[in-house]
């Protein structure tokens, strides 16, 4: 792996055939030749106060409430959303945006290009940072076309940092092709709490050394290929019992634990050159017992800036998450975050909440609550990093006609498939696997999520008849009733062997545990495949064979991962498993454990 930055970002953009539009202004054209510091100072000197405040705010398409997406989010941006975004960029001068819509490659490229054109017209000729959560690839926003990778725990299960680097590289290439220049990945939280309801397979694992190594590689893969990477969630979200989307969590470990376990991956990310970091809406008692890290000067200025020496952009997590929204108003929280040391406020939520963020920051500046010095500190930092990523030349204009060619690249698919195959972990096998490919044998495929898709893969691989039992209530309702379990048992009586696909994002639901036990008692050849957390095995120790795929996270209906499921089914029927556990499953299955045939 080449760990050195090989090409300036601007050369990467030209090499990919992405055009740089003329800025349409002699002044801006001359500014493009300046060094980062001088360019930032010159641009800042020409900004109005409203334009300055806008650079501190990241807007998004409107939501119906703090955490509820409208129906038009599940597709290309609607006219309502386009009108809203034009207002946020053209009237409020937002300096960055985050995209949550699912769309097609060409449509996404056109929309992001339009956003940049609005910004060039109204924001002193300064392009936008256009961002998205791309933890497992651009497929997170373009699921029907872009390359999807295993979740990060699956990447770590390969034991190969090159896999993380390749994910970062390919994701960056597909991101630039569709108009994104900022990725909210990797997750560098150390998942030491198996019951953590929001991190789980999004983490590289429970050992900070492994998390650090994988994070460093992914950051280099992304930033060497022109896309800003963002380790998250500082100073650590890996030992929480609550999901900050819905609750404000407090962690009580001491400062020594923080420094020895949770901070090293962030320091490794900074040492690798990460140019941004995202904050956690979590109270870390050892740092500041009064407010979450996002709003804490002790966390963001004292620890992150002064002690750890981080010079990049500090961006908040979504401010409409209930950990913030249910305890502080949008405007109040935005001002507190900037005073604490944040550079960019992720202003998610309703149109009213987003507008309130801009207005509160502007009023705080007018009233002196945010000083000129504090404002300029963030502005110069943001502008310097925009320069580093080539935005001083204007925005990198994606070619909508070529976007699909990049996102569907067959070599990208091949690499993702290889990584997936090397991630599948055979944890337990009491002479059950591999299953024979036998047309005379009937297989029960039982599950609570994506069961039909999995049954089709088993039917294709195994050759025999497949009976399906699907709880059928969607992946978020994953706790089978006693009546449903009885139906599964009746179907199992007709089968020669059983494949049970479990899914959890925290503890395995009681209904799934009872289902596994009831099927195991039947004494037929049986294997359990965990689609989500590998910790499921702890709740069902009686099963004779267990496979971890790390393929679904807290939001199972967001983006399925057929590339991982295909690899898992191939392994069930004879392909060698390649993965090793990135987390321990009790004393019998430590980190690094993984069987082969």
C-alpha positions as CSV (number, residue, x, y, z in Angstrom):
1,X,0.0,0.0,0.0
2,X,1.3,3.4,-0.9
3,X,1.0,5.4,2.3
4,X,2.3,8.7,0.9
5,X,0.2,11.3,-0.9
6,X,1.2,10.6,-4.5
7,X,-0.6,13.5,-6.4
8,X,-2.0,16.8,-5.4
9,X,-5.8,16.6,-5.3
10,X,-6.1,18.9,-8.3
11,X,-4.1,16.5,-10.4
12,X,-6.3,13.6,-9.3
13,X,-9.4,15.6,-10.5
14,X,-7.9,16.3,-13.9
15,X,-6.7,12.7,-14.2
16,X,-10.3,11.4,-13.7
17,X,-11.6,13.7,-16.4
18,X,-13.6,15.9,-14.0
19,X,-13.8,19.4,-15.3
20,X,-13.1,22.6,-13.4
21,X,-15.6,25.3,-14.4
22,X,-14.4,28.8,-15.1
23,X,-15.1,30.9,-12.1
24,X,-16.5,33.6,-14.3
25,X,-14.5,36.3,-12.6
26,X,-11.0,37.7,-13.1
27,X,-10.6,38.2,-9.4
28,X,-11.4,34.6,-8.6
29,X,-9.2,33.4,-11.5
30,X,-6.2,35.3,-10.1
31,X,-6.9,34.1,-6.6
32,X,-6.6,30.5,-7.8
33,X,-2.8,30.8,-8.1
34,X,-2.3,31.8,-4.5
35,X,-0.9,29.5,-1.7
36,X,-3.5,28.2,0.8
37,X,-3.0,30.7,3.5
38,X,-3.0,33.7,1.2
39,X,-6.0,32.5,-0.7
40,X,-7.9,31.9,2.5
41,X,-7.1,35.4,3.7
42,X,-8.0,37.0,0.4
43,X,-11.3,35.2,0.1
44,X,-12.2,35.9,3.7
45,X,-11.5,39.7,3.2
46,X,-14.1,39.7,0.4
47,X,-16.9,38.0,2.3
48,X,-20.0,39.6,3.8
49,X,-20.8,38.8,7.4
50,X,-23.7,36.5,6.2
51,X,-21.4,34.7,3.9
52,X,-18.9,34.2,6.7
53,X,-21.6,32.7,8.9
54,X,-22.8,30.5,6.1
55,X,-19.4,28.7,5.9
56,X,-19.9,27.5,9.4
57,X,-23.2,25.7,8.5
58,X,-23.9,22.4,6.7
59,X,-27.4,22.3,5.3
60,X,-29.4,19.4,4.1
61,X,-32.7,18.5,2.4
62,X,-35.5,19.2,4.8
63,X,-36.8,16.6,7.2
64,X,-40.3,16.3,8.6
65,X,-38.9,16.3,12.2
66,X,-35.6,15.9,13.9
67,X,-35.2,12.3,12.9
68,X,-37.9,11.6,10.4
69,X,-37.2,11.6,6.7
70,X,-40.0,12.7,4.3
71,X,-41.0,10.3,1.6
72,X,-39.2,12.3,-1.0
73,X,-35.9,11.5,0.7
74,X,-36.2,7.9,-0.5
75,X,-35.4,8.8,-4.1
76,X,-33.9,11.6,-6.1
77,X,-34.3,15.1,-4.7
78,X,-37.8,16.4,-5.2
79,X,-38.6,19.9,-6.4
80,X,-39.5,20.8,-2.8
81,X,-36.1,19.7,-1.7
82,X,-34.3,21.5,-4.6
83,X,-36.1,24.7,-3.7
84,X,-35.1,24.4,-0.1
85,X,-31.5,23.7,-0.9
86,X,-31.3,26.6,-3.3
87,X,-32.5,28.8,-0.5
88,X,-30.0,27.4,2.0
89,X,-27.1,27.8,-0.4
90,X,-28.1,31.0,-2.3
91,X,-29.8,33.0,0.5
92,X,-28.2,31.6,3.7
93,X,-24.8,31.0,2.0
94,X,-24.3,27.5,3.4
95,X,-20.7,26.5,2.9
96,X,-21.3,22.8,2.9
97,X,-24.2,20.3,2.5
98,X,-24.9,16.7,3.5
99,X,-26.9,14.5,1.2
100,X,-29.2,11.8,2.6
101,X,-31.3,11.1,-0.5
102,X,-31.1,7.8,-2.3
103,X,-30.7,8.3,-6.0
104,X,-29.1,7.2,-9.3
105,X,-25.6,8.0,-10.3
106,X,-26.4,10.5,-13.1
107,X,-29.2,12.2,-11.1
108,X,-26.9,12.6,-8.1
109,X,-24.1,14.0,-10.2
110,X,-26.5,16.6,-11.8
111,X,-27.9,17.6,-8.4
112,X,-24.5,18.0,-6.8
113,X,-23.3,20.0,-9.9
114,X,-26.4,22.3,-9.5
115,X,-25.6,22.8,-5.8
116,X,-22.1,23.9,-6.7
117,X,-23.3,26.3,-9.3
118,X,-25.6,28.0,-6.8
119,X,-22.7,28.3,-4.4
120,X,-20.4,29.9,-7.0
121,X,-23.1,32.5,-7.7
122,X,-23.7,33.5,-4.1
123,X,-20.8,32.5,-1.8
124,X,-17.9,34.8,-3.0
125,X,-16.9,32.2,-5.6
126,X,-16.2,29.5,-3.0
127,X,-17.4,26.0,-3.8
128,X,-19.2,23.7,-1.4
129,X,-18.0,20.7,0.5
130,X,-20.7,18.2,-0.5
131,X,-20.7,15.3,2.0
132,X,-22.4,12.0,2.8
133,X,-22.1,9.1,5.2
134,X,-20.1,6.7,3.0
135,X,-19.1,4.1,5.6
136,X,-19.5,1.2,3.3
137,X,-19.2,2.9,-0.1
138,X,-21.2,5.3,-2.3
139,X,-23.8,2.6,-2.3
140,X,-25.0,4.2,0.9
141,X,-26.4,7.0,-1.2
142,X,-26.7,5.2,-4.6
143,X,-27.7,1.7,-3.6
144,X,-28.9,0.5,-6.9
145,X,-25.6,1.2,-8.8
146,X,-22.6,2.1,-6.7
147,X,-20.1,-0.4,-5.2
148,X,-21.1,-1.7,-1.7
149,X,-18.5,-3.0,0.7
150,X,-18.9,-5.0,3.9
151,X,-19.5,-2.9,7.1
152,X,-16.3,-1.9,8.8
153,X,-16.2,-4.9,11.2
154,X,-16.2,-7.1,8.1
155,X,-13.3,-5.1,6.6
156,X,-11.4,-5.7,9.9
157,X,-12.2,-9.4,9.8
158,X,-10.0,-9.7,6.7
159,X,-7.0,-8.8,8.9
160,X,-5.7,-6.8,5.9
161,X,-5.3,-3.0,6.0
162,X,-5.0,-3.1,2.2
163,X,-8.8,-4.0,2.2
164,X,-9.5,-0.8,4.1
165,X,-7.3,1.2,1.8
166,X,-9.0,-0.2,-1.3
167,X,-12.4,0.6,0.2
168,X,-11.3,4.2,0.8
169,X,-9.8,4.5,-2.7
170,X,-12.8,3.1,-4.6
171,X,-15.3,5.0,-2.5
172,X,-13.4,8.2,-3.2
173,X,-13.3,7.6,-7.0
174,X,-17.1,6.9,-7.1
175,X,-17.7,9.9,-4.8
176,X,-15.9,12.4,-7.0
177,X,-17.7,10.9,-10.1
178,X,-21.1,11.7,-8.5
179,X,-20.1,15.1,-7.0
180,X,-19.1,14.3,-3.4
181,X,-15.9,15.6,-2.0
182,X,-16.3,14.8,1.7
183,X,-17.0,11.4,3.3
184,X,-18.1,10.8,6.9
185,X,-15.9,7.7,7.4
186,X,-14.3,5.9,8.9
187,X,-15.9,5.1,12.2
188,X,-13.0,4.9,14.6
189,X,-15.0,4.1,17.7
190,X,-13.6,1.1,19.6
191,X,-16.6,-1.2,20.2
192,X,-15.8,-2.5,23.6
193,X,-19.5,-2.7,24.6
194,X,-21.3,-5.6,22.9
195,X,-24.7,-4.0,23.7
196,X,-23.8,-0.8,22.0
197,X,-27.0,-0.1,20.1
198,X,-25.6,2.3,17.4
199,X,-22.0,1.4,16.6
200,X,-21.7,-2.4,16.5
201,X,-20.5,-3.6,13.0
202,X,-19.8,0.0,12.0
203,X,-16.7,-0.3,14.1
204,X,-13.5,-2.0,13.1
205,X,-13.6,-3.9,16.4
206,X,-12.8,-4.0,20.1
207,X,-9.0,-3.5,20.0
208,X,-7.7,0.0,19.6
209,X,-4.7,-1.3,17.7
210,X,-6.7,-3.0,15.0
211,X,-9.1,0.0,14.8
212,X,-6.1,2.4,14.5
213,X,-4.5,0.3,11.7
214,X,-7.6,-0.1,9.7
215,X,-8.7,3.6,10.1
216,X,-5.3,4.9,9.0
217,X,-5.4,2.8,5.8
218,X,-9.0,3.8,4.9
219,X,-8.2,7.5,5.5
220,X,-5.2,7.3,3.2
221,X,-7.2,5.5,0.6
222,X,-9.8,8.3,0.6
223,X,-7.6,11.4,0.9
224,X,-4.9,10.2,-1.5
225,X,-7.7,10.0,-4.1
226,X,-9.2,13.4,-3.5
227,X,-12.0,13.0,-0.9
228,X,-11.9,14.4,2.6
229,X,-12.1,11.6,5.2
230,X,-13.7,12.1,8.7
231,X,-12.9,9.8,11.6
232,X,-15.8,9.7,14.0
233,X,-17.2,10.1,16.7
234,X,-14.7,12.0,18.9
235,X,-13.8,11.3,21.6
236,X,-15.4,7.9,21.3
237,X,-18.9,6.3,21.0
238,X,-17.8,2.7,21.5
239,X,-18.9,2.1,25.1
240,X,-22.3,3.6,25.2
241,X,-25.6,1.9,26.2
242,X,-27.8,4.4,24.3
243,X,-28.2,5.5,20.7
244,X,-27.5,9.2,20.5
245,X,-30.0,9.5,17.7
246,X,-32.6,8.9,20.4
247,X,-31.0,9.5,23.8
248,X,-28.2,11.4,25.5
249,X,-25.7,8.9,26.7
250,X,-23.1,9.3,29.5
251,X,-20.0,7.2,29.8
252,X,-18.4,6.9,33.2
253,X,-15.0,5.4,32.6
254,X,-11.9,7.2,33.9
255,X,-9.5,9.4,32.0
256,X,-6.9,6.6,31.9
257,X,-9.4,4.3,30.0
258,X,-10.2,7.2,27.6
259,X,-6.5,7.8,26.9
260,X,-5.5,4.1,26.6
261,X,-8.5,2.7,24.6
262,X,-10.6,5.3,22.9
263,X,-8.3,8.1,21.9
264,X,-5.5,6.2,20.2
265,X,-7.5,5.5,16.9
266,X,-8.2,9.2,16.7
267,X,-4.5,10.1,17.2
268,X,-3.6,7.5,14.5
269,X,-6.1,9.1,12.2
270,X,-4.6,12.5,12.8
271,X,-1.1,11.2,12.3
272,X,-2.2,9.8,9.0
273,X,-3.3,13.2,7.9
274,X,-7.1,13.2,8.5
275,X,-8.3,16.7,7.7
276,X,-11.6,16.5,9.6
277,X,-13.1,14.9,12.6
278,X,-16.8,14.4,13.7
279,X,-17.9,15.0,17.3
280,X,-20.0,12.6,19.5
281,X,-23.2,13.7,21.2
282,X,-22.1,11.8,24.3
283,X,-21.2,13.1,27.8
284,X,-17.7,11.9,28.7
285,X,-17.6,12.4,32.5
286,X,-13.9,12.2,32.7
287,X,-13.7,15.3,30.4
288,X,-16.8,17.3,31.0
289,X,-19.7,15.9,33.1
290,X,-22.1,18.8,32.1
291,X,-22.5,18.6,28.4
292,X,-21.9,16.2,25.5
293,X,-18.5,16.5,23.7
294,X,-20.1,18.3,20.8
295,X,-20.8,21.3,23.1
296,X,-17.8,21.0,25.4
297,X,-14.9,23.4,25.2
298,X,-12.9,21.0,27.4
299,X,-13.4,18.3,24.8
300,X,-13.0,20.2,21.5
301,X,-10.6,22.9,22.4
302,X,-8.8,21.6,25.5
303,X,-8.4,17.9,24.5
304,X,-8.7,17.8,20.7
305,X,-7.0,21.1,19.7
306,X,-4.5,21.8,22.5
307,X,-3.6,18.4,23.8
308,X,-3.9,16.2,20.7
309,X,-2.8,19.0,18.3
310,X,-5.6,18.5,15.7
311,X,-5.6,21.3,13.1
312,X,-8.3,20.1,10.7
313,X,-12.0,20.8,10.6
314,X,-14.2,19.9,13.5
315,X,-17.7,19.1,12.3
316,X,-20.6,18.2,14.6
317,X,-22.7,15.1,14.2
318,X,-26.3,15.8,13.1
319,X,-27.7,18.4,15.4
320,X,-31.3,17.2,15.1
321,X,-30.4,13.9,16.8
322,X,-32.4,13.7,20.1
323,X,-29.3,13.8,22.3
324,X,-29.0,17.4,21.2
325,X,-32.4,18.4,19.9
326,X,-34.3,17.2,23.0
327,X,-32.0,19.1,25.4
328,X,-31.1,22.3,23.6
329,X,-32.7,24.2,20.7
330,X,-31.1,24.2,17.3
331,X,-29.9,27.7,17.6
332,X,-28.7,27.5,21.2
333,X,-26.8,24.3,20.5
334,X,-25.1,25.7,17.4
335,X,-23.8,28.7,19.2
336,X,-22.6,26.5,22.1
337,X,-20.8,24.1,19.7
338,X,-18.9,27.0,17.9
339,X,-18.0,28.5,21.3
340,X,-16.7,25.0,22.3
341,X,-14.5,24.8,19.2
342,X,-16.5,23.3,16.4
343,X,-15.9,24.7,12.9
344,X,-19.0,23.4,11.0
345,X,-22.5,22.8,12.4
346,X,-24.4,19.9,10.7
347,X,-27.8,21.6,10.6
348,X,-30.1,18.7,9.9
349,X,-33.8,18.7,10.7
350,X,-36.7,20.8,9.5
351,X,-36.4,23.9,7.3
352,X,-37.2,25.9,10.4
353,X,-34.4,24.2,12.5
354,X,-31.9,24.8,9.7
355,X,-32.8,28.5,9.4
356,X,-32.7,28.9,13.1
357,X,-29.1,27.6,13.1
358,X,-28.0,30.3,10.6
359,X,-29.8,33.1,12.4
360,X,-28.6,32.1,15.9
361,X,-25.0,32.0,14.7
362,X,-25.3,35.4,13.0
363,X,-27.0,37.0,16.0
364,X,-24.3,35.6,18.3
365,X,-21.7,37.1,16.1
366,X,-23.4,40.5,16.0
367,X,-23.9,40.4,19.8
368,X,-20.2,39.4,20.4
369,X,-21.0,36.0,21.8
370,X,-18.9,34.6,18.9
371,X,-16.0,36.9,18.5
372,X,-14.4,38.1,15.3
373,X,-11.2,36.2,16.2
374,X,-13.1,33.0,16.9
375,X,-15.1,33.3,13.7
376,X,-12.0,33.9,11.6
377,X,-10.2,31.0,13.2
378,X,-12.8,28.6,11.8
379,X,-13.2,30.3,8.5
380,X,-9.5,30.3,7.7
381,X,-9.3,26.6,8.6
382,X,-12.2,25.7,6.4
383,X,-10.9,27.7,3.5
384,X,-7.4,26.3,3.8
385,X,-8.8,22.8,3.6
386,X,-11.0,23.7,0.7
387,X,-7.9,24.9,-1.1
388,X,-6.1,21.6,-0.3
389,X,-8.9,19.7,-2.0
390,X,-8.7,21.8,-5.1
391,X,-11.7,24.0,-4.5
392,X,-9.7,27.2,-5.0
393,X,-9.8,26.4,-8.7
394,X,-13.6,26.3,-8.6
395,X,-15.6,23.1,-8.1
396,X,-14.8,19.8,-9.6
397,X,-17.7,19.3,-12.0
398,X,-18.8,15.6,-12.3
399,X,-19.8,14.4,-15.7
400,X,-23.3,13.0,-15.2
401,X,-23.0,11.0,-18.4
402,X,-19.9,9.2,-17.0
403,X,-21.0,8.8,-13.4
404,X,-22.7,5.5,-14.0
405,X,-19.6,4.1,-15.7
406,X,-17.5,4.8,-12.6
407,X,-20.0,3.6,-10.0
408,X,-20.6,0.3,-11.9
409,X,-17.0,-0.4,-12.7
410,X,-16.5,-4.1,-12.8
411,X,-13.0,-4.0,-11.2
412,X,-14.5,-2.1,-8.2
413,X,-17.1,-4.9,-8.0
414,X,-14.4,-7.6,-8.1
415,X,-12.4,-6.0,-5.4
416,X,-15.5,-5.6,-3.1
417,X,-16.4,-9.3,-3.7
418,X,-12.9,-10.4,-2.8
419,X,-12.9,-8.4,0.4
420,X,-16.3,-9.8,1.3
421,X,-15.1,-13.4,0.7
422,X,-12.1,-12.8,3.0
423,X,-14.4,-11.3,5.7
424,X,-16.8,-14.3,6.3
425,X,-15.8,-15.8,9.6
426,X,-16.5,-19.4,10.5
427,X,-16.7,-19.2,14.3
428,X,-18.0,-22.7,15.3
429,X,-18.3,-25.9,13.3
430,X,-19.1,-29.2,14.9
431,X,-18.7,-31.1,11.6
432,X,-21.7,-29.5,10.1
433,X,-20.2,-27.3,7.3
434,X,-19.7,-27.3,4.5
435,X,-23.1,-28.4,3.3
436,X,-23.2,-30.7,0.3
437,X,-24.4,-29.4,-3.0
438,X,-27.1,-32.1,-3.3
439,X,-30.3,-31.9,-5.4
440,X,-31.8,-34.6,-3.2
441,X,-31.6,-32.6,0.0
442,X,-34.2,-30.0,1.2
443,X,-32.9,-26.9,3.0
444,X,-35.0,-24.7,5.4
445,X,-33.9,-21.1,5.1
446,X,-35.3,-19.2,8.1
447,X,-34.8,-15.6,9.0
448,X,-36.1,-12.2,10.1
449,X,-34.4,-10.0,7.4
450,X,-33.9,-10.4,3.7
451,X,-35.0,-14.0,3.9
452,X,-36.3,-14.2,0.4
453,X,-33.1,-12.9,-1.1
454,X,-31.0,-15.3,1.0
455,X,-33.2,-18.3,0.1
456,X,-32.7,-17.5,-3.6
457,X,-28.9,-17.6,-3.1
458,X,-29.1,-20.9,-1.2
459,X,-31.3,-22.4,-3.9
460,X,-28.8,-21.4,-6.5
461,X,-25.8,-22.6,-4.6
462,X,-27.2,-25.8,-3.0
463,X,-29.0,-27.3,-5.9
464,X,-31.8,-28.8,-3.9
465,X,-35.3,-27.7,-2.8
466,X,-35.5,-24.7,-0.5
467,X,-38.3,-24.2,2.1
468,X,-38.5,-20.7,3.4
469,X,-39.7,-19.4,6.8
470,X,-39.7,-15.6,7.0
471,X,-40.9,-13.7,10.0
472,X,-42.1,-11.2,7.4
473,X,-42.4,-8.1,9.5
474,X,-39.4,-6.2,8.2
475,X,-35.9,-6.2,9.6
476,X,-36.6,-3.7,12.4
477,X,-39.3,-6.0,13.9
478,X,-37.0,-8.9,14.5
479,X,-38.4,-10.6,17.6
480,X,-40.5,-13.7,16.5
481,X,-43.6,-14.5,18.5
482,X,-44.3,-18.0,19.9
483,X,-46.8,-18.7,17.2
484,X,-44.3,-17.7,14.5
485,X,-41.7,-20.0,16.1
486,X,-44.1,-23.0,16.0
487,X,-44.7,-22.3,12.3
488,X,-40.9,-22.4,11.7
489,X,-40.7,-25.7,13.6
490,X,-43.4,-27.2,11.4
491,X,-41.5,-26.1,8.3
492,X,-38.2,-27.5,9.7
493,X,-39.8,-30.9,10.0
494,X,-40.0,-31.1,6.2
495,X,-36.3,-30.2,5.7
496,X,-33.1,-32.3,5.8
497,X,-31.0,-29.4,7.0
498,X,-31.5,-25.9,8.5
499,X,-30.0,-22.5,7.8
500,X,-31.1,-19.8,10.3
501,X,-30.1,-16.2,9.5
502,X,-30.2,-14.1,12.7
503,X,-30.1,-10.3,12.8
504,X,-29.5,-7.9,15.8
505,X,-28.1,-4.5,16.4
506,X,-27.7,-4.8,20.2
507,X,-28.7,-7.9,22.2
508,X,-30.2,-10.8,20.2
509,X,-34.0,-10.6,20.7
510,X,-35.5,-13.3,22.9
511,X,-37.7,-14.6,20.1
512,X,-34.7,-15.2,17.9
513,X,-32.8,-17.0,20.7
514,X,-35.8,-19.2,21.3
515,X,-36.2,-19.9,17.6
516,X,-32.5,-21.0,17.4
517,X,-32.8,-23.2,20.4
518,X,-36.1,-24.9,19.2
519,X,-34.5,-25.6,15.8
520,X,-31.3,-26.9,17.3
521,X,-33.2,-29.3,19.5
522,X,-34.5,-31.0,16.4
523,X,-31.1,-32.5,15.8
524,X,-30.9,-31.9,12.1
525,X,-27.7,-30.5,10.5
526,X,-28.0,-26.8,11.3
527,X,-25.9,-23.6,10.8
528,X,-26.7,-20.1,12.1
529,X,-25.5,-17.1,10.1
530,X,-25.4,-13.8,11.8
531,X,-26.3,-11.0,9.4
532,X,-25.6,-8.3,12.0
533,X,-23.6,-8.5,15.2
534,X,-21.4,-11.6,15.7
535,X,-22.3,-11.4,19.4
536,X,-25.5,-13.4,18.6
537,X,-23.6,-16.6,19.4
538,X,-23.3,-15.6,23.0
539,X,-27.1,-15.8,23.3
540,X,-27.4,-19.2,21.4
541,X,-24.4,-21.3,22.5
542,X,-26.2,-24.5,21.7
543,X,-26.0,-24.1,17.9
544,X,-23.5,-26.5,16.2
545,X,-22.3,-24.2,13.5
546,X,-22.1,-20.4,13.5
547,X,-20.9,-17.9,10.8
548,X,-20.4,-14.1,11.2
549,X,-21.0,-11.9,8.2
550,X,-21.1,-8.3,9.8
551,X,-23.4,-7.3,6.9
552,X,-26.2,-5.3,8.5
553,X,-25.9,-2.4,10.9
554,X,-28.4,-0.4,13.0
555,X,-30.3,0.6,9.9
556,X,-30.9,-2.8,8.1
557,X,-33.4,-1.4,5.6
558,X,-31.0,1.3,4.4
559,X,-28.6,-0.7,2.1
560,X,-28.6,-4.5,1.8
561,X,-25.2,-6.1,1.2
562,X,-25.7,-8.9,-1.4
563,X,-22.0,-9.0,-2.1
564,X,-21.5,-10.3,1.5
565,X,-24.4,-12.7,1.4
566,X,-23.2,-14.2,-1.8
567,X,-19.8,-14.8,-0.3
568,X,-21.4,-16.3,2.9
569,X,-23.6,-18.7,1.0
570,X,-20.6,-19.8,-1.2
571,X,-18.7,-20.5,2.0
572,X,-21.6,-22.5,3.4
573,X,-21.4,-24.8,0.4
574,X,-17.6,-25.3,0.3
575,X,-15.6,-22.1,-0.3
576,X,-12.9,-21.5,2.3
577,X,-13.8,-19.0,5.0
578,X,-11.2,-16.3,5.3
579,X,-12.3,-14.1,8.2
580,X,-11.1,-13.7,11.8
581,X,-13.1,-12.2,14.7
582,X,-12.4,-8.5,15.3
583,X,-14.3,-8.8,18.6
584,X,-14.3,-11.5,21.3
585,X,-17.4,-13.7,21.8
586,X,-16.8,-14.8,25.4
587,X,-13.7,-16.6,26.5
588,X,-13.9,-19.4,23.9
589,X,-13.8,-17.2,20.9
590,X,-11.2,-14.5,21.2
591,X,-10.2,-11.7,18.8
592,X,-8.4,-13.4,15.8
593,X,-10.4,-16.6,16.0
594,X,-11.6,-18.1,12.8
595,X,-11.9,-21.7,11.5
596,X,-11.3,-23.1,8.0
597,X,-12.3,-26.3,6.3
